[in-house]
Each structure stands twice: as structure tokens, then as C-alpha cells.
């Protein structure tokens, strides 16, 4: 695979094959979560889960594994290279898939899902590091937006594919899909994608330089503030992901329409990312992030107030869905831009920086998402509260980071 020329890099352009490859590497988590959502009831019944909330753990434990894996794979990617690190991650991911597909109870399923999340941290970190190896600034944000636009095809299609596999061959067939995706990515990477880490940028896996790299990342003020902003909005979105099956199937009784509604959400995210890939080159990442955070807060508060004073705790589905559209758009605009802003000052330690940014945001977002998802009990108010409060927190962190930052 040919990497983009220098002129293309400065303009935020990339070969389509590179965009698709990086999108696959990034989408491993989305597929691992979204394809199994329509089968949560079947898994719960088959494995004999005692509590209905145990189904949410099948989603959230993946985030926990990913959050703990990223601090390991980041420094590894800076020490042994992007390609070898991704291969190690894929091996762990495949082992986790096998453990989950052979599970006979809740414990086995959660162990397999944790390993899947842990292993998926490898290719996800590597994908971000590859982008930072090649691009910087607004060009990097543009490429991340394009990757996210392609990546959003996964949540659009994964629940439909997962539902089809579950109907035809049972829920365990979904894990066969996970294994197939891993094998495709491994083969593609080994065959045609070059190593992007320059030899002079390799950092030894010894304690002193490793600690120095982590300290540098944590002491970079703007990086950590943008990471906290990302953690906040990611926490709200994790609550939505974990609780979406309850909302769509139980509160609104959509049944088999759940995958279609989830696909519509993915389409909104994809359109927002495509728009961002154009807007970011002229408006800049900071302005877009702040406006998007304000959109999330205002939309969530408006929908909450309408529910309190007009529709009740469960507004009609069309009100809920239309009211959530600007929330989805705002969240989508924030994700790729906040990551780019956090990584931009730290290109010389891109792997370690990616690890810190992603692990901190994931580890903070997981318990936040678990808390708000656990509050869902026949109403959508916990989700609206999550986006209103956490969107406001994100806006505050972005504002602090912006002070004194160059436009």
C-alpha cells in the first residue's frame, strides 16, 4: 500500500485503501459491541443470567478491557513498531472470541468479552498512531473524520448482520464474524501495509524512558483537558450504547426494528463525520468542538423539559428520535476532533499518547456509562440527564483548554 505523498499529507488526503484499512482497525470495538446487541436476550436466556442488568455487562466489560489494554499497547507500539503491536492485539482478541463462543455461563462470557476488549486495544491504538505518524493538525482531524465516516458503516450494519446470524445459526455465530474480521485485518496488514514508525522514533521498553513518556503526556495541559472532555461525552454515549437495547425494545417495544433504528443512528454519525471532514479545514477543531458540545447540552435539556412538562417521562418515539438527532450529531463532531486535539502536541510519542488519551477516556467513561445505563427503568430520562450533565462538563474542559491556545 502506498502511503500519501507529502503534498497530500498537508492537505489531509489519503488513498481510499488506506482509509478503509484504518477504518477496519478502528471499527473492531464497534463491531464487537454492536453486532451482539440484538442477541443480548438470547445470550441471557441461554446462559441463565440471573439479573436483567447482567446483559449490559456484555457491552461494558469490553470497554473495561480496552481501557486496561491501551496503556500497554501504546508504549509497545512505540517500542517494537505498529505492525507487531497490532498482531499481538489481534491474537488476544481471537483468544477472547473463542472463550466467549464456548462460554457456558456469565463468568465465561464476561472473561471472553474482557479479552476481546483488551486485544482490540492493540489495533485501535495502532490505527490512531498510524494517523499521527502521517498527519498533524487539521489534516489529522480531517483524516480521522473520514475514517470515522467509513467506520460508522459498522454500527449501521452490525446489528442487522448480528440479528440475521442469530436468527439463522444462534448467537454464537456472531462470534464467528468477529474471528473472520480479525483474520481479514491480520492478512491485510501483513500483506500490503508498511511500518509507519520511523526507526529514530522508536523508544525502548525500559522503565526510565517509558515513565518519561507517560509523564510528558500527563503534564501536557491541553492534551489532558481535551482527554477529559472526550471522557465526558464518551461516558454519555457509553450509557446510550449499553442501554439502547432496553430503550428500543422494552420502552418503545420496537422488537425486530431495533437494528434498523440503530442503523439510522449510525447514518447520522457518518453524515456528521463527512461534514466535519470539510468544515474542520476552515473552521478549526476547537470552534467545532465547543459548538458541538453546546448543541448536545441544549438538545438534551430541551428534550428533558418537554418530557417533564408535556409528554411525560416516556415521550413518543418520534419525539425521542428527532430530539436525539442533534445530540448524535454533536457527539459525532466531538469524538474525532477531541482525539486529534489531544494527540496533536505529542507526535514524537504518538503510541504512548494514544494509549493515555484513549485509556483515560475509556476507563473514566465506562463506570459513568454503567451508572447512567443502570438508572434506565422504564424512562429515557437517565440518558437525557447523562448527555446534559456530561455535555456541559465537556464544554467546560474544552473552554479551559482553549484559553491561550493558537487558532
N, C-alpha and C positions, 0 to 999 in steps of 0.2 A: 504494500500500500504506500503510495506516495504521500508524504506529508505536504502541507501547503507551503508555497513559496513565501519569502519574506514579505513581499508586497501584499499577498493575500492575508497574511497573519495580521498585519497592521490594520486591515480593513474588516477584520472579523469574518473572513471567508474560509470555507473548508470543503474538501471533496465530500460528495454525498456518502461515499462508502465509509469515510471516517466518522461522519455524523451518525450513521446507522450503527456502526460498531460501538461507539461511545454510548449511544442510547441503549443498546442492549446491555452493556456493562452496568449502566446506571439503573436500568429498569428491573434488575434482579430482585430488589426488595419489593417493588410494586407488584410484580408477578407473584412473588412468594406470598404476599398478603392478599391481593385482590382475587386471584383465581379460586381461593379456598372459601371466600366469603359465602357464596350460595350453598356450600356444603356444611356449614357450621352445625346446623340442626342434625344432619345425618351423622356427622362425626360424634356429636354429643350423645345421640341415641345409641350409636353402635358401640362406643367406648364406655358408656354408662356414667357420664358426668353427673355429679350429684346436684350441682347448682347451675342455674341458667347463666350466671355471670362467668362461669368457667370457660364459656365459648370465647369471651373477649380475650382471655389469656392466650389463646391460639394466635391471636394477632399481636398482642402487646409484647409477648416474650420474644418475638422476632426482633422488635426494636431494642429490647434489652441486650440480646446477643450482639446485635450490630453495634450498639453503643460501647460495649466492652471490647469488641474486636478492633474497632478503629484505632485506638491508641497503640495497638500492637502492629497493625498492618501499615500505619503511616510511617513510623521510623524504619520499618523493614523495607518499604518501598524506596526510601532514600538511601538505604544501605546496599541492597542487593539488586535494585532495579525494579522497574514497574512490572515487567513481564513475569519474572519469577514470583513476585509477591502475589500477583493475580492468580497464578497457578496454584499456589498454596491455599488461597482462599477458596477456589473452586473445589479443591479436594475435600476441604472441611464441609463445604456446602453439600456436596454429593453424599458424604457420610451422614450428615444430618437428615437429608431427604430419605435415605434408606432406613434410618432409625424411626422416622415418623411414619413411613409407609408400613412398617412392621409393628407399630405400636399396638399394644393390647389394652391400654388404659390411658388416663390423663397424664400420668407421670412420664410415660414413654413418649407420648405425643409432644409434651412440652420440652422434653430433652432434645428431641429431634428438631423441633422448631427453633430452639435456642441455638443449636449448632448451625442451622441454616442461616440464622441472622448473623452469627459470629463469622461464618465463612463468607457470607455476602458482603461483609465489610471490606474484604480484600479487593474484589473488582470495583466496588463503589469508590473506595479511596483512590485506587489506581486511575479510574476514569477522570476524577477531579484533578489528580496530579498531572495526567497527560495534558489536559486542557491548560493548566497553568504552565506546564513546560513549554507550550507552543504560543500561548496568547497572554496578554496582560491588559488591564484597564477595561475600557468599554468594549473592546474587541472580545475580551474574555467573557464579559457578561452577555454579549450577543451570541457567541457560540453556545454558552450554557443555556440560553433561551431556546435556541434551535434544537439542542439536544433534548431539552425538556418538552418541546413541542412534539418531537417524534416519540419521546418516552411516554407521553400521555396517551398514545395509542394503546399502551398496555392496560391501564385501568379502564379504558373504553371497551376493550375486547376480552380482558382476562375473566371477568365474572361470567360473561356469556360462554366462553370456552369452558370454564370450570363447571358451570351448570350443565353444559352438554356432556362433558366427560362423566360427571356424577350420575346423570340420568342413564347413560349408556353402559358404564362399567363400574360405577361406585366411586366413592370419594377418594379411594386410594389411587385411582387412575390419575388424579390431579398431580400427585407427586411424581408420577412418571413424566408428566410435562415438565416439571422442574428439572428433572435429571436430563431430559433431552435438551433443554435450553442451556444447561451448564456445558454439556458436551459440544454443542454448536459453538459457544463462545470460546471454549478452550481451543478447539480446532482452528477457528478463525484467527485468534491471537497468535498461535504458534506458526501458522502458515504465512500470514501476509502483513502483520503489524510490526513495525520496527520498535526497538527500545528507544524511548524518548528522553531518558535521564542521561544527561551528559556525564562522562566519566569524572570530570573535575567537580561535579556537584554531588558525587557520592559521599555519604557521611558514614563513618564506621559505627558498628553497633557496640560501642563501648560506653560506659556509664557517663563519663565526663562530657563528651560532645553531644550525647543524647539528652542529658539533662540540660545542657546549654541551649539546645534547640527548643526544648519544651519551655524553658524559662523565657526565651526570646518571644515565643508565640504568646504566652500568657501575659508578658509585660507590654505587648503591643496593644495600646489602649483601644484604638479603633477596631482592631480585629476582635477583641473580646466583647466590645459593646455591640458590634454587628452580630456576633455569635449569640449574645443574649437576646437580641431582637429576633433572630432566627429561631431560638429555642422557644420563645413565647408563642409565635404564630404556629410553629410546628406542634406545640403542645395542644393547641386548639384543634388543629387538623387531625392529630392522632386520636383525639376524642371522637371526632366525626367518623374516622375510619373504623375505630373499634365499635362504635355504636350504630353504624349505618344499617347493619342488618336488622337490628331491633327497630330502628326508626321506620325503615321502608316496609318491612314485612309484618311487624307486630303493631306499631302505632298506626300506620296508614294502610295496612292489610293489602300490600301490593302483590304479595305472593311471587309468582314467576316473573313479574315485571321488574323485580329488584335489579337484575343485571342490566336491563335497559336503562333504568334511571341512573345507575352508577356509571354507565357508559356516557350518558348525557353530561354528567359531572366531568368526566374525563375530557369530553369535547370542549367544554368551557375552558378548562385549564389549557388545552392545546392551543385554542384560539388566542387566549391571553398571552401565552408564551410567544406565539408568532408575532403578535402585535408588539410585544416587548423587544423582540429582536430588531425591530425597526425603530421604535421610539428611543431605545437606550442610547443609540449613537448620536442623537440630537439633544435629548432631554437630560441624559445622565442618570446614573443608578440611584443617587441619593434622592433626587427630586421624585423619581418614580416610586421609590420605597416609601417615602413619607406620605405621598398622596394615596398610595395603595393601603397603607395602614389606617389612614383616616377613613377611607371607603369601607374597610372592614368594620371599624367601630361604629360608624354612623348606621350602616345597614343592619348590624346585629341589634343595636339599641332600638332602631325603628321597628324591626320585626318583633322584638320583645314587647315593646309598648303596645303595638297593635294587638298582640295576643292578650296582654293584660286587660286592655280596655275595650276590646271589640270582639275578637274571635275566641278568646278563652285560651287555656294552656295548650290546646292542640288546634292550631289554625288549619283551615282546609289545605289539602295537599298543594293546590296550585299557588296558594299564598306562600306556603313554606318554600316551595321550589323556586318561585320567582324571587322571593325575598333573599334566598341564599345565593342567587346568581352573582350579585356584586361582591358577596363575601368570598366566593370561589375565585372570582377574577382578581380581587385584591390580594388574596393569599398566593395565587399563582405568580403575580407580578413580584411579590416579595421574595419568594423562595430562591430563584436563581440569582437575583440581584444582590441579596444579602450575602449569599455564599461568595460571589465574586468580590464584593467589597471587603469581606473578611480576609480573603486569601491574597488580595492584590499586593499588600506591602511585603509579602513573605515568599516571593518566588524562589529564593535560594534554598528554602526548606519546605518546598511545596507539599511533599508527602507528610511530613510531621505536622505542618499547618493544617492540611486537610483532615488529618486524624483528630487534632484537637478541636477544630471547628465542628466537625460532624459528630464526634463522640460527645462533646459537651452538649450540643443541641439535642442529640438523641437521648442521652441519659437524663437530661432535665425534662424533655418533652414526654418521655414515657410515663413517669408517675403522674405528671399533670394530666395527660390524656386518660390514664387509668382512673384517676379521681373523677373527672367530669363524665366519662363514659359510665362509670358506676352509679352516677346520680340519675341516669336516664330511667325513669319509672313511669312510663305512660305519657310523658310530655316531651316536647323538644326544648323546653326552657334551659336545661343544663348546657346544651350545645350553644344556644344563643348567648348565655352568660359567659361561656368559655371564650367565644370569639370577641365579645365586647371587652371583657377584662384583659385578656391576653393580647388582643389587638392594641389596646391602649398602652400596655406595657411595652410592646414592640415599638410603638410610635415614640415613647419616651426614650428608649435606648437609641433609636435612630437619631433623634434630636440631639442627644448628648454626643453621639459620635460625630455628628455633622459640625459641631462647633469648632471653628478654626480649620476645618478640612477644606482642601482646594476643590473648586468646582470643575 
